[in-house]
Amino acid sequence: MSVRRATYLVAGLALAFLVLAPLTSIDAAQQAGLPLLTDKLWFRIATTVAMFVVMASAWNIIGGLTGYASFGNVAFFGLGAYTAGVVVTNLNLPFALALVLAPLVAAAFAVIVGIPLLRLRGHYFAVATLGVGVAVGEVVNNIEPLGAATGLFLPIIRSDLLFFYLMLGAALLAVLTTWVILRTRFGYGLLAIRENEEAAAVIGVNTTFYKVAAFCIAAALTGIAGAIFAQWNSFINQDNAFAISDNVQMILMAVIGGTGTVLGPVAGAISLELIIQTLAGGGSGSVFSQIGLGVLLAVCVIFIPRGVIDFFGGRSRLSLRYFRQTLRETSV
Amino acid sequence: MSQFTQQVILGLLLGGVYVAVALGFSLVWGILNIVNLAHGALVIIGAYITWVLFTRLHIDPFLSLPVDALALFVIGYALQRGVINRVIRAPLLFTFLLTFGINLVIVSLLLLIFTGDFRSVTPAYSGSGLHLGSIVIPYIRLGGLAAALLLAGILWVVLNRTRSGTAILAVGADRDAAQLVGVDLRHMYALTFAIGAAFAGVAGGIISTFQSITPTAGDPYTLQAFVVVILGGLGRVSATVAGGLAFGLIEVLGQSAPGLSSSYANAIAFVVLVVVLVVRPRGLLGRLA
């Protein structure tokens, strides 16, 4: 059996475990000695991991497949969260409606900012999108019906299981979307734009439409995650809905895992989020977890620029030689 | 009318601060092609050095500026030589992420050392200013503007009148050709980043005189430095000066516009950024790319 097949098998088993295990009651899980799922904290962590799988996979569609490194995807997350907040709190409508509206609002916003911004490239696009994330958060923070600086409180729904499954569903949707995109004409168009935009345009790819569409899909997926987060957390404000650190985390996850692949962002999200939780849970406080994150970022960027997914499926071997080679390729 | 004149003067004085912040950022971006997301953190290191010297040794903040420059020069040289040089040929995303990581580490270390408390530098003259009729010009702001313009002059002289400066410009123009004629790339990259960091340190010293500082206070300055460079244009000292002063004016006048306030500072910066990028991508005085 090849390494690739084994990877898929392990991933499938883990998924089946995640989906089925919570269905048995927590007591039964405890008796059977199943790890992880007997603990409320682990439920929270698993839901957070699924949330970052959505965000990293969505980022991968615009940043990894299309080659436009957006640093403002958190704006879509925040817009999704605030859409849910308005629908549930201000309009008193059911949360299910929010799940439909949030991706639409985020996608519409992606079209509005995407058309001017996707003409920019490289640093210009990166910082302009960074500005979008900061500016949208700031504007929301000034709008009175959105709770301004206080934030919005949503009615609490007490069900760890519901939010876990919702996030897991969103994560599967994000991964499946990436998988489908990579097998269509649209996906080949995006890859062509990433490799050489002029050449793509010459052979007939409508680059503006493709880029805006990719941005939209990423925005919609991120918006769903935001909406689920808002109801799950039942409190949103500028700091948790438009967190710049979330923005960088999703990119880092995609990069650690391997950009441009289907499972790379998933691997990155799971491993990085678990590392962050371990660092934060070590009792040493968030300052050390921030330092750890920063150092990890530097080490990953310097030594494994193609992501950990590079080591699966026999493409590369994890060795000192590999590190030395990647270092030589990029340093002066 | 005098209200408007006062706003314009305040705008230009604020612009001076932006010039100081953006000079080093512009140099590093133009020569090394790195958008340094740790720039704001370097600025704040400078601010803390000035604060320590002021509170412990009672040194005037403007006299401590050379100390800021020297300390940040050393830090900057080490950062580029030891870390950033390792990814300098990688795609843009990687240098971007790396500098973000450096920013995170510096901010967290500052938080550990100085805690998150607000710190301020208040020399005896900090409340007084020059009165011209109904118009007031605060002395510290005037000192900041003077220091910023002096910095711009120094940078121009270093780049155009010294051997190292010419080598830096050569590296920026064509790194392979520069290497062929015997320029030591590793050293020149590190030197460029060190000069950029030193300028950031001085900017931090200036900032500490009129704003209370915290470890995260530098973050907005990174975005603002970027906007200034876009507004002025990349690759010339004079363009950065023009961009900084223009941005200071836009910010002060924009915040006094009806319906807006200082809580929209970042949103205003972003709108300026997008408008300039769409309407005039090479900036006010920039060269064609």
Contacts between the chains, C-beta under 8 A, distances in Angstrom:
chain1	res1	chain2	res2	distance
A	63	B	93	7.5
A	69	B	92	7.2
A	69	B	93	4.6
A	69	B	96	7.0
A	71	B	96	7.9
A	116	B	274	6.2
A	116	B	277	7.8
A	116	B	278	5.3
A	117	B	274	7.2
A	119	B	278	7.5
A	120	B	277	5.9
A	122	B	92	5.0
A	123	B	29	7.4
A	123	B	35	4.5
A	123	B	92	6.0
A	123	B	96	7.3
A	124	B	230	7.6
A	124	B	277	6.3
A	124	B	281	8.0
A	126	B	35	7.1
A	126	B	92	7.2
A	126	B	93	7.6
A	126	B	96	5.8
A	127	B	35	6.2
A	127	B	223	7.3
A	127	B	226	4.9
A	127	B	273	7.6
A	128	B	270	8.0
A	128	B	273	6.1
A	128	B	274	6.4
A	128	B	277	6.3
A	130	B	223	6.8
A	131	B	223	6.3
A	131	B	227	7.9
A	131	B	266	7.5
A	131	B	269	7.0
A	131	B	270	3.8
A	131	B	273	5.5
A	131	B	274	7.5
A	132	B	270	6.8
A	134	B	223	6.6
A	134	B	266	4.8
A	134	B	270	6.8
A	135	B	266	5.7
A	135	B	267	4.3
A	135	B	269	7.9
A	135	B	270	3.9
A	135	B	271	7.5
A	138	B	263	7.0
A	138	B	264	6.6
A	138	B	265	8.0
A	138	B	266	5.0
A	138	B	267	5.0
A	139	B	264	7.5
A	139	B	267	5.5
A	141	B	263	7.3
A	142	B	263	5.7
A	142	B	264	6.7
A	248	B	97	7.5
A	248	B	100	5.7
A	251	B	93	7.8
A	251	B	97	6.7
A	252	B	97	6.7
A	255	B	93	7.3
A	255	B	94	7.9
A	255	B	97	6.5
A	287	B	108	5.1
A	287	B	111	5.5
A	287	B	112	5.7
A	288	B	108	7.7
A	290	B	104	5.5
A	290	B	105	7.8
A	290	B	107	7.4
A	290	B	108	4.2
A	291	B	104	7.4
A	291	B	105	5.5
A	291	B	108	4.5
A	291	B	109	6.9
A	293	B	101	7.5
A	293	B	104	6.1
A	294	B	101	4.3
A	294	B	102	6.8
A	294	B	103	7.6
A	294	B	104	3.5
A	294	B	105	3.7
A	294	B	108	6.9
A	295	B	101	7.2
A	295	B	105	6.4
A	296	B	101	7.7
A	297	B	97	5.9
A	297	B	98	7.0
A	297	B	100	6.8
A	297	B	101	3.2
A	297	B	104	7.1
A	298	B	83	6.5
A	298	B	98	5.7
A	298	B	101	4.5
A	298	B	102	6.9
A	298	B	105	7.8
A	301	B	87	5.9
A	301	B	90	7.4
A	301	B	94	4.9
A	301	B	97	5.2
A	301	B	98	4.7
A	301	B	101	7.1
A	302	B	83	7.6
A	302	B	86	4.9
A	302	B	87	5.8
A	302	B	98	7.3
A	305	B	87	7.7
A	305	B	90	5.8
A	305	B	94	5.9
A	327	B	86	6.2
A	329	B	89	7.1
A	329	B	90	7.8
A	330	B	86	6.6
A	330	B	87	5.0
A	330	B	88	7.1
A	330	B	89	4.8
A	330	B	90	3.9
A	330	B	94	7.3
A	331	B	85	5.8
A	331	B	86	4.4
A	331	B	87	6.9
A	331	B	88	6.6
A	331	B	89	6.8
A	332	B	85	5.2
A	332	B	88	4.8
A	332	B	89	6.4
A	332	B	185	5.2
A	332	B	186	5.8
A	332	B	189	6.3
